[in-house]
Amino acid sequence: MKYESQKIAYAYFAVAMALFAIQVIGGLLAGFIYVFPNFLSELLPFNIVRMLHTNSLIVWLILGFFGAAYFLIPEEAEREIHSPKLAYLQLIILVVGTLGVVVTYVFNLFEGNWLLGKEGREFLEQPKWVKMGIVVAALIFLYNVSMTVLKGKKTAITNILLLGLWGLALLFLFAFYNPGNLSLDKQYWWYVVHLWVEGVWELIMASILAYLMLKLTGVDREVVEKWLYVIVAAALFSGILGTGHHYYWIGTPAYWQWIGSIFSSLEVIPFFAMMAFAFVMVWKGRRDHPNKAALLWSLGCATLAFFGAGVWGFLHTLHGVNYYTHGTQITAAHGHLAFYGAYVCLNLAIFSYAMPILKNRDPYNQVLNMGSFWLMTSGMVFMTFVLTFGGTVQTHMQRVVGDYFMDVQDQIAIFYWMRLGSGVVVVLGALLFIYSIWVPRKEVVEPGPIERDRLESDPDHVAAES
Amino acid sequence: MREVMTKSMARNIFYGGSLFFILIFLALSAHSHLYIVNSENSAKLDESVVRGKHVWEKHACINCHTIMGEGAYYAPEVANVMTRWGVLDDPESAFEALKGWMEAQPTGIPGRRQMPNFNLSDEEIRDLANFLIWTDNIDAQGWPPNEAG
């Protein structure tokens, strides 16, 4: 760790990982309720469980982004963060807001209150006071990192990262606009939801991935940054008008069917480019970085984002297909693998890379960490497959044949059982990841001759002690 | 790639192109906004519908149901529920049907998905029914494909 203020990331990552645990356990509970629908049905109904699952996901991913920014900006800008105090204040605001959200949802407090009660738009359910807190926290953050970058060295990585984070904060303002007209509501709701995950978050993802590639492979910065601009150009050129694929059936004009189909199909390109970028950088690599776990997560991120966001997104994005699949388990399948590949893996990659540095030691528990990658990834891929199969059957029975929703759900129960099983695997993987990050131990597998030789002769590379 | 494009070219393409697409998107957004506001159905948007939307929101209905295909996928689509119940053209029957449904929850039947009882007043149920009728009448380009939703 070159700069003292990079330490801020440690606190952000800690809170992010705690919420990650809550998120996957909430998901497991929701998957359990799918097969045992009477479980907790009066105490903690499904809608509350699902809000906890989705909201904690969003918050921990964003906390991870903030942490990543605090970690990499000092190195890129070559100076300390403008004000570490403000950074911790920002974290406190976000933690208070998060606790407020959990208590409000679980105990169903202040229902209907304009300021204190939960708001009922999907993913934006946070009470208004929490939303305001998020805006204040975001402003503090943007001020803090922008000042740091303005006074320091400007690189393409920080430019794109800041652009993404500014976009994230500005687009969030649409969360406050909730017109009484449902069609209008949806039109602007997507300004937050779509333009986040298929717009500005891709800028954040590409820049963090570029940083990781720079560090892990040692490839020339010029090459990395040129790729970065090409990738983010592809992301925004396709993603902005790609918003149209959410405007097919909400009361907007029919021209969105063509614009949405064409541009959202092109959204595959930036994800393919990110995958190509990651592998080409490793191929051209000049450095044998000891943190193999971080490299695995980075490559896994690029690959799974391509499949989850790219391929599974394309699967149901053409309006002729979406007419039948819209709002079925196909959407759920895509949502799970896209978020996992693009944003969960990205965060776990930067955690894996940064945590040993923040703890001021060599990479440790890499075998366990890599094991957690394969556990989580196989669980999530299996989940995506079974939901896709279930969704295909659902689409046919419900949308083509016209059978009623609940009858169809009973028919596809087998897929929900398999989803629950894969969910157990994902949770085990997540807990193993958190253990491997927080409890440093000796590697569980003896290193082979090459790694052993490096341990003995490379002064930068010392074994992790228990 | 070095021969084809320099970093500053890539950067300029990114900024210029993004601005171009943002402008197109904003223009189309403005057009869609006006299209929605001037639609026949929007003229029928009254206070009861807006109150009904708020009932829908404050109980987080969207985290089980979908509405126009968006939401959770745990419970049936509600944007066409009034068509499914055959009460789209009859607000009084829609109210009765919805009241009967809401008050029967939760069923407590083992192995069935459970909907909570939200203890809605008659006024709230009427608003909610009006909201669902209004939503059902949105011109959604023919979606959903059938009344199963």
Interface residues (C-beta under 8 A of the other chain):
Chain A: Y34 P37 N38 S41 E42 P45 F46 N47 I48 R50 M51 E111 G112 G117 K118 E119 G120 R121 E122 E125 A156 N178 G180 N181 L182 S183 L184 D185 K186 Q187 E222 V223 E225 K226 W227 Y229 V230 V232 A233 L236 F237 I240 L241 T243 Y247 Y248 W249 I250 G251 T252 P253 A254 Y255 W256 Q257 I259 Y323 Y324 H326 G327 T328 Q329 T331 A332 Q398 R399 V400 G402 D403 Y404 F405 M406 V408 Q409
Chain B: M1 R2 M5 T6 K7 A10 R11 I13 F14 G17 S18 F21 I22 I24 F25 L28 S29 H31 S32 H33 Y35 I36 V37 S39 N41 S42 L45 V49 V50 K53 H54 W56 E57 K58 H59 A60 C61 I62 N63 C64 T66 I67 M68 G69 E70 G71 A72 Y73 Y74 A75 P76 E77 P106 G108 P110 G111 R112 R113 Q114 P116 F131 W134 T135 I138 D139 A140 Q141 G142 W143 P144 P145 N146 E147 A148 G149
